[in-house]
Amino acid sequence: MPKQVTIFTTNTCGYCQMVKKYLGTKGVNYDEINLDQEPSRQQEALQLSGSLTVPVTVVTRSDDTKEVIVGYNLAKLAPAIS
């Protein structure tokens, strides 16, 4: 299991809801940063992902390495949280 999972989202993002639902079904706790409510964090999401797209999911492992997953990409998300 990952040490920490953080998701950058917006209010109108359907894929964000899908990622949160998927993590919930897997029993993975996560921190959500809603960019509509915290626009000052948009630059942080951009630097992590290189993209203006949400969701941006950051999986931090126990050795403090990070994997950044852009969008609803189960092919990357599933192994990252296992």
Secondary structure by P-SEA (a helix, b strand, c coil): cccbbbbbbccccaaaaaaaaaaaaacbbbbbbcccccccaaaaaaaacccccccbbbbbccccbbbbbcccccaaaaaaac
